Amino acid sequence: MSGANVELTSTEISNIWSSYLKSSMELRFFQYFNATAEDPEIKNIVGKMVEYSQKSLEDLKDIFIKENLTIPLGFTEKDVRLDADKVFSDTFILYICHDITMLSLSTYPAAFPDCTRKDVRNFFQNAIEFTIQMQNEITELMLSQGVFLKSPQIAMDHTIDLVDEMKYLNGLFGGSRPVNAAETANLSRIIHRARFSKMILVTFSKLASDKDVKQHFSKGTDALEKVLYSLQEVLEKENIPISASGDYNILDTKESPFSDKLMLFFVNTCLGMFCFIMINQAMTSSLRTDIVTKFTVISNQMKKFYGKGLLLTITEKWLEQPPQVFDRKL
């Protein structure tokens, strides 16, 4: 009973519904990047991502139609202006494409094992394979152009040592040990992420037309500035250098290429989802109490910000209601 004639489970419906919204969002960004990118190697990568996003939407539509399910509205041609002036530098476009593939590598592998129907599993398997291919191509291009943001390189102790004192965890009351490799990796990843997210929000706050949306993006910029100050302070005290920010250049334009709805969805999903994935990973693998405390504070601050983003989506009547079960209490 693994064929396409088996009814979809609630998990499968949720996964394909979310994937449709995600793919429709990505397509609008990729179409605009394809229209404005000038570097032929970057344009080639974006072109592949446009084609695959279009194919994904068609494959998902087929499943929705087959199951007599309502196809989500998602994001349409109305949410992007392909004739708008160039906003992002080509390198910044590459960073955004890299970020979107990272989101796919977090969501698709999580969806795949929960699905049982063959056509749905095939969709997610193909999506994972394509995303890995693009992730490799983007990484290689970033390395060849010298724009890949690497984690700090640290000297490793080659002796095996076991923690035998509770003070290894200490970080709040002085006398703290140096950061270990996992903590250094966590701090640098989130710093790089915060810098990228900050520049996205700076750009979107300039492009947004709705006053409340513009103000929300601006508040997010301020919140990320506090994150950067808090985490960079740890590495600076340890004299650990971190690579400079990437080429996050934005160009002046009179008219936004994106709808406010599209930008807010990107912030809530791409930036928001990664924010919590990275922070949760960092909290569980960091052992110094002062670092864990910093991540806890940051997590609480980000929950407030992205919670307000969700409320704003509802207020603006942009949030599509996910498929609902019948009310069995009636």
N, C-alpha and C positions, 0 to 999 in steps of 0.2 A: 504493500500500500504506500509506495513512495512516489507514485506518479502525480501528474498535474491535476488529476480528477479528485484528489483528496481535498477536503475543505481546509482552508487556511486556519491556522491557530491564531489566537489573539496576539501572540508574540510576533508571528509573521506579518500580520496586518500592521502592527505598530512599526515594525522594521521597514517595511516597504513604503509606508506612509511617510515616515521620517526621511527615508532616502529620496523620495520624490521631491520633498521640499528642499532638501540639501542640494540635489542635482539641479533643480531649477534655479536656485540661487547661484550656484557655481557657474552655470551656463551663461548667465547675464554678465558676470564679472569676466569670464574668459572671452566672451564675444567682444567686450569693450577693450580688453587687453590686446586681443588679436587685431583690433582696428587701430590701436595707438602704439603698439610696440614697434621699434625700429631695428633693434638688433635681430639679425636673421636667425640666430640660434635660439634666442628666446621666443621669437615669433613661431618657430617650428614647434617648440614645446607647447606653447599656448594653443596652436592649431590642433594638435593631437588631443588636448584636453577639451577643446570645443567639440570635436567629433565624438569623443567618448561620452561627454555629458548628454549630447543629443541622443545618442544610442541608448544610454541608460534610461532617459525619460520615455523613449518609445517602448523599451522592454517592460518598464514598470506600468505604463499605460495598458499594455497587453494583458498584464496580470489583473489590473483593476477591472478592465472590461470583461475578462473571462469570468471574474468572480462577481460581476454585477455590483461593484463597489463604486462609490462616487470618486472621481479623479480629483485630487486636491487642486486648488487654484494655483498655489505656489507663486512663482514670479514669472511675469510675462514680458513681452517686448515693451510694455508700458513702463517697466521698472528700470530701463536703461536707455540712454541716448548714445547710439554708436557714432553719431556725427559730432559729439561734444569734443572739446579740446582735450589734449593730453593732460592728465593730472599727475600720474606717477612716473618717475624715471623708470627706465627699462629694468634696472637692477631691483628696484622696489617691486616691480611687477613680478620678478622672479621670486622674491621673498614671499610675496602673497601666494603665489602658486605653490611654493614649498610648504607654506602654512596650511593650505587647503589639503594637500596630500597627507600631511601629518594628521589632520582631522579625520580623513578617510581611513588611515591606518589605525585610528583609535576606535572608530565606530563600526566599520565593516567586519573586522575580525571578531568583535564582540557580538555582532548580529548573527554571524555564520553558524556557530555551534547551537544556537537556540532554534534554528529553523530545520524542519524535517522534510518539507516538500521539495522535490527534485528541482523544479524550475526556479524556486526561490533560492535554494542553495547554490544553483548554478550562477544566478545573478550575483550573489555576494562573492562567490569564488572568483568569477571573472573580474569583479570590481577590485578585489584584493590584488590579484595578479597584475592588473593594469596599473594600479596605484603604486605597487612596488617598482614596476618598470619605470614609471615617471619619477618616482622618488630618486631612483638611481641616476636617471638622466639629469635631473635638476641638480643633484648633489655634485655630479661630475662637472657640470657646467659652472656651478658656483666655485668649485675648487680651481678649475682652469682659469676663471676670471678673477680669482683671488678675493672673493667676497663671502666665502663660507665662514660663519662665525663659530670658531672652535672653542671648546672648553679649555680652561687653563691647564697647562702641563705642569705636573708636580713631580718632584723626586720621590721615588718609592723606597721604603725600607724593605730589604729582601729577607729579613728574618721573620720567622713566625712567632707571634706574641699573642697571648691571651689576656683579656681584660680581667684583672684580679682585684680591682678596687672600685667602689661606687663613685669615686671622684672623677672617673672617666666621663660620667654623665654631666658633671658640673659645668655650668657656664654662667650662672646667674650671680654667683657671689664671689667672683674673683678666682684667680688661680686656674682658669680653664685651660684645658689641653688645646693643642693646635687642631684645626679642622681636619677631618679625615677625607679620603678621596670621594666617598659618596656625598658628604656634605658639601664639598667644593663643587662637585658636579651639579648638585641640586641648586645651589646658590647661583651659579653661573647660568644655568638653563633658565631659571626664573627671571634673572636680571635681563638676559637677552630677550626673553618673552615680553617682559614689561616694557622694554624700550620699543619693541616692534608694536605692541598694542597701543602704547602711548602715541606713536606717530600715526597710527590708523585713526585714533580718536581725534587727534589734532586736525587731521585732514577732513574727517567726516563732520567735525564741528564747524568747519569753514563751509562745507558743501551743503549741509542741512538747511532746509527752508523753514521747517516748523520750529517755533521758538522753544517749545518744551524738549524736542529731540536735540536741538542744538545745545541747550543747557545741560542735558543729560550727558552728552558726549564730552562737554567741557568739564563736568564734575568727574568724569572717569579719568580724564587727563590729570587732574589734580590728585586723585586717589593713587594713580600709578606713580606719580612723582614721589609720594610718601613711601611706596613700596621700594622704589629704587634707592632712596636715601637709607632706608632701614637695612637692606640687604648688602648694598655696596659697602656700608660701614664695617661689616664683618670681614669681608675680604681685604679691605684697606688696612685693618688692624693686623691682619695676618701677612700683609705685604704680598698678597697674591694678585698678580695683574690679570685683568680681564680684557678680552679683545674689545676694540672700539665698536661703536654702533655701526651698522651697515649703512649702505647708501639709501637712506630714507628720504630722498629728495622729493618734494612735491612742487608742482608748478601752479602758478596762479591761473585760475579759470573763472569766467564770469558766471557760468551755468553748470550745475552739477550734472554729471553723467548718470547718477544713480538716484533712484527714488529714496525718500527717507525710510520707507518701509524696508527696502532692500538693505540699506546700511545698518539699520537697527537689528535686523535678523542676523546679519553677518557678525555684529558685535556680540549679540546674545549667544550665538552658536559657536562660531570659530574662536572668538576671543574668550567667551565665557566658559565653554566646555573645557578648553585647554587649561584655563586658569585653575580650575578645580582638580583636574587630572594631575597636573604638575604639583600643585600644593599638597594634595593627598599623598602622592608618591614621596615628596620631600619630607613630610611629617613622619611617615612610617619608616623611612630609612635614615633619618637624622637622629643622633643620640645625644648631642649636647643640648642641655635644657634651654639655654638662651636662644638657640636657633629654632627649636621647636616652638618656643613661646612667640617668636617673631612670625613664624608661619601661621600659628593659630590666630594671631591678631590680623594678619593679612587676609586669611580665609574669611574671618568675620566681616571685614571691611568689604571684600569682594562680594560676599553673599548679599549685603545690603545694596551694593551698586547694581548687580545683575538682577536682583529681585525687583528693583525699581524699573529696570529695563523691561522686564516682563510685564509689570503693571502698565507701563507706558504703551506697550504693544496692544494691550487690552483696551486701554483708554482711547487709542487711535483707531480701534476696530480693525486691527491688522492681524490678529491672532486667529488662525484657523482652528476650529475645534477638531481634535483627533476623533477617529471613529469611536462611537459609543456602543456599549452593550444595551440591550433592552432593559428597561426598568422593571425588574421582576417584583417590585414591591407594590406595583399598581394592581 
